[in-house]
Amino acid sequence: SAECYVLSLIYIDRLIRDDSFIINGFSAYRVILTSYSHPLRVTSSLMLAAKFFDDVYYTNAYYAEIGGIAVSELNSLEVDFLCRIHFSLSVSPQEYQRYYTNMSTHCRGCMNCCECFSWE
């Protein structure tokens, strides 16, 4: 769901803030799909958001295939991500609204992105 993108951003922000995770050119792609760890390890902040928020979501096997890793490794990295954000998946309506507003303001100002996403 669209809400999962906002939740994922919140989770990534929690990872950066609470775990002193540093984003660089190499880690940026992995953080969008992933958590912190070895470059080949992938766990999805989007996956966690979908699991936490959506009624229907893909299996870890599906996400592992996309990330090009074994399901067992993804399972371990999912736990690692959760530990690094202190299992903090709940988001208050106020926090969600703040991130949503910031994200939508940014995207409205961008001429080349978010043309197909409705910010109502």
Buried (B, 14 or more C-beta within 10 A) or exposed (E): EEBBBBBBBBBBBBBBEEBEBEEEEEBEEBBBBBBBBEEEBBBBBBBBBBBBBEEEBBEBEEBBBBBEBEBEBBBBBBEBBBEBBEEEBEBEEEBBEBBBEEBBEEEEEEEEEBEEEEEE
